[in-house]
Amino acid sequence: MKKVIIIGAGAAGMMAAYAAASGANSVQIIEKNEKCGKKIYITGKGRCNLTNNCDISDFFEHVISNPRFLYSSVYGFTIEQTMELFSKELGLRIKTERGNRVFPESDKSSDVINSLVKGLKEKGVKIILNKRAEKLIIKDNVIKGVACGNEIYEADAVIIAAGGLSYPSTGSDGDGFRLAESAGHSITETYPSLVPLIVRETWVKELMGLSLRNVSVSFYKDNKKIYSDFGEMLFTHFGVSGPLILTASSYLAKQIRSENLTMYIDCKPALSEEELDMRLLRDFGEKKNCHFGNSLGKLLPRKLIPVVVKLSGIKEDKPVNSVSAAERKKLMRLIKNLPLTITGTGNYNEAVITKGGVSVKEINPSTMESKLIKNLYFAGEIIDVDALTGGYNLQIAWSTGYMAGKSISE
Ligand SMILES: Cc1cc2nc3c(=O)[nH]c(=O)nc-3n(C[C@H](O)[C@H](O)[C@H](O)COP(=O)(O)OP(=O)(O)OC[C@H]3O[C@@H](n4cnc5c(N)ncnc54)[C@H](O)[C@@H]3O)c2cc1C
């Protein structure tokens, strides 16, 4: 019987413990919080989007960093197996929603946590709360245990599932990286990802809370388009957020750190420049006795109009019928290319995920075992892998956690 210590009772740690305890092992989880799964609690806006019921090839398309590293673990513990484990073994009723997103039927993330904790207790896993793993005990490149202050927990195998840096208030505050580094592991550069973007233009404040649907955004570096996408975005106090922007932050995190990018919002992507110009002409025709400032109500959301009017340089009280063709063209181009200068991303307090982490080159992808220290394993967000929103990141935690636990129990 092996003594297994798991650091962290998040998604990866609990799944790893469940798999390790399925063999004849004595499994203990050390968690520094007062309860398990503090981050799971806030996932999916409190509903926990626990996986994505998509084809496996589709899954890997949503993994942004090091998808190949995940082949063995995700094929070894698939989305289907994850859903089956939750619904059949752990008794959690689940449902699949739009975009293949899987949630508990109750819409309560606490039910996901409770089902896992109950499953762990049934398997005899001991959960030690309010205890911080401070040091790894390693002799001759073999893990021997974990130290929490003066207390030593001896172990035949240790899994570090301590998360990354995002939402540090949930417990993932970089401890895992420090422990990994102490064992000789390299940590690739880390970035807040799936995070709002900060812009230079102060007018965004006036639009705070405004959500734009069916818009497209394009990012430019040195006048060259480097990224574009279509969907829904949101203005915040300091910049932009929403699904479209969070996804962009994942692709562009590295560039945004090193230079300012320009982002253009196409508020009317369904209309060509000519079509939008015709549309403006028509709207102006219907409002010919109005001021220019009152002529855009049919075309743009109410909150956006004063900003567009100001940026257009056309006087708000100018009669619509005296707006020149050149002014109208400039306005049309502005609506198709509303410019913003991206100066940075939000910090880890607002980032759904950490990009970067323990280098995948130093972990065996089939077992999650360290290539440097025998019987030391990694699982979850601590590893340099990350995906887009939609349940993919939790699936990474479930699959890597399961593989680490299973490898030990075998
Ligand atoms: C707001 C938000 C919403 C999200 N929504 C979704 C979603 O709906 N779907 C999805 O797929 N993903 C979502 N994610 C991402 C997902 O939550 C993470 O990918 C996942 O929780 C990572 O699991 P983990 O177990 O690796 O790390 P964590 O969940 O961070 O767990 C790490 C645990 O280790 C503990 N720990 C750390 N250091 C120590 C130490 N020294 N000693 C003892 N314990 C320690 C921590 O307290 C913590 O409990 C969301 C993230 C956020 C922030």
The ligand as a Gaussian input file, in Angstrom:
#p B3LYP/6-31G(d) Opt

LIG

0 1
 C      -13.932000      33.032000     -12.001000
 C      -13.532000      31.727000     -12.661000
 C      -14.466000      30.999000     -13.351000
 C      -14.090000      29.805000     -13.983000
 N      -15.061000      29.089000     -14.615000
 C      -14.714000      27.925000     -15.229000
 C      -15.710000      27.107000     -15.831000
 O      -16.922000      27.372000     -15.716000
 N      -15.284000      25.992000     -16.511000
 C      -13.960000      25.643000     -16.596000
 O      -13.635000      24.646000     -17.228000
 N      -13.009000      26.360000     -15.958000
 C      -13.357000      27.475000     -15.266000
 N      -12.395000      28.193000     -14.612000
 C      -10.999000      27.657000     -14.573000
 C      -10.934000      26.523000     -13.546000
 O      -11.531000      26.954000     -12.352000
 C       -9.490000      26.098000     -13.289000
 O       -8.933000      25.712000     -14.501000
 C       -9.424000      24.927000     -12.311000
 O      -10.103000      25.239000     -11.113000
 C       -7.983000      24.559000     -11.990000
 O       -8.008000      23.521000     -11.033000
 P       -6.736000      23.173000     -10.153000
 O       -7.180000      22.092000      -9.244000
 O       -5.570000      22.945000     -11.019000
 O       -6.411000      24.488000      -9.312000
 P       -7.270000      25.222000      -8.177000
 O       -8.709000      25.043000      -8.418000
 O       -6.734000      26.608000      -8.132000
 O       -6.902000      24.432000      -6.841000
 C       -5.657000      24.526000      -6.218000
 C       -5.842000      24.251000      -4.733000
 O       -4.558000      24.120000      -4.126000
 C       -4.576000      24.754000      -2.872000
 N       -3.197000      25.124000      -2.502000
 C       -2.383000      25.978000      -3.139000
 N       -1.197000      26.027000      -2.534000
 C       -1.259000      25.159000      -1.481000
 C       -0.340000      24.774000      -0.462000
 N        0.894000      25.277000      -0.403000
 N       -0.731000      23.886000       0.466000
 C       -1.981000      23.363000       0.427000
 N       -2.895000      23.687000      -0.503000
 C       -2.532000      24.579000      -1.459000
 C       -5.468000      25.966000      -3.100000
 O       -5.954000      26.477000      -1.894000
 C       -6.547000      25.392000      -4.005000
 O       -7.610000      24.866000      -3.269000
 C      -12.748000      29.353000     -13.936000
 C      -11.812000      30.086000     -13.201000
 C      -12.187000      31.260000     -12.563000
 C      -11.158000      32.022000     -11.779000

